[in-house]
């Protein structure tokens, strides 16, 4: 009788551990957007990352920057990464910005391509996406 009860408790414990492991949700793969997605809406799960990839050319003094405030639904992950495949003078590259869905709701992420030393000049390019974070 005791060994049956002990086996039942062990089985129940293993079932509970299995259930807890199955219920633990890992964030989904990052959602990736680029310039052609500007003006669109993206849905993110809480904790999921949004990666924004935009053409850029730092040799001209231009770079991407957040335009206005970052929506409260997102938090920036690290600094943007700039890469180029060429060492040629004037060669362009790409900037990759990563954000994490921090709270539920909807907000607008706006970026501008500008020169920080020309703050009043209109940016030659902008990027905007509406983000809908779902719990």
N, C-alpha and C positions, 0 to 999 in steps of 0.2 A: 504494500500500500504506500509506504513512504517513497520508494523508488519511482512509483507511478506519479506521485505528486511532484517529486523532484524533476522528473522528465517533463511534466506538463509546464512547470515553471521555467525550465530551460527553453522549451519550445516557445512559450509566450514571450520570453525575453528576446529570443532571436527574431521573432516576428515583429516585435516592437522596434528593434534596431533596424531591421529591413525596411519597415514602414517609414521610420524617421529619415533614413538615407534616401528613399525614393521621393519623399516630400521636399527635401532640401533642393531648392532650385538654384542652379547656377545661372548667372546672367547669360543671355544669348550672345551669339557672335556680334561683333561690332557692325553697326549700320554705316555703310560707306556712301558718301555723297561727293559730288564734284560740281564744277561751275554749271554744267548743263542742268543740275537739279535745283538751281536757284529759283526761288518762287514757289517751291513745292512744300508739302507737309510730310514729315516723317514721324512714325510712331516708334517709341522706345519703351522698353520695360524698365522698371526701376532697377538701377544698377548697370544697365546696358550702356555701352559706349557708342558714341557718334564720332566718326572720323571724317573730317572735311579735307579734301585734297584739292588744292588750287594751284594753277600755274603762277609762277612768280619769277622775278629777276632781280635779285638783290644788288647786282652790279649797277643798276640804274638808280639805286636809292629807294626804289619802291619795295614795300612789303605789306603783307596783310596785317590788319589790326581789328580788334573788336570795335564796332561802331556803336557807341552808346553803352548801355549796361548789359551785362551778361544776364539772360533770363534766369530767374531763381530756380527753374527746373534743372538747370545744368551747372556743373562745376568743371572748370578746365583741368585737364590732367597734364601736368608738366608744361613745358614750353613747346611752341610749334617747332617742328623739325623741317629744316630746309635742306634739300639735296639737289645736286646737279650731276649729270652724267658726263659733262664736258669741262675741261679746264680752259677752254678757249675764252678769250676776253669777250665779255658781253653775253656769254652763254646763259640761258635761263635755266630754271629748274622747277621744282614743286615745293610747296609748303603743305605740311600735314598738321592739322589741328585736331586734338583729341579732347572730347568732352565726355562726362559721365552723367547719366540721368540720376539726379539727386533727389528730386521730389516730384510727386504727381502734379499734373496740370499742363497747361499749354502756354508756350511763350515763343518769342521770335528771336532767333540768333541772326545778328547782322554783322558782317565783316566789310571792311573797306580796304582797297588797295591804294596806298598813299605814301607820301614821303613825309616823315615826321618833321622835317625841317621846312615844310610848306603847309602848315596846318590849316590855312584858309583856302588853299586851292581845292577845287572839287576833285574827288578821286576819279581816276579814269575807269575804275571798275568797282563793282560792289557784289556782294553775295548775301542772300537772305534765305533762310529756311524756317518754317514754322515747326516747332517741336511739340509733340503731344506725348507726354510721359504717362504711362498707364501702370498702376500698381499691380 
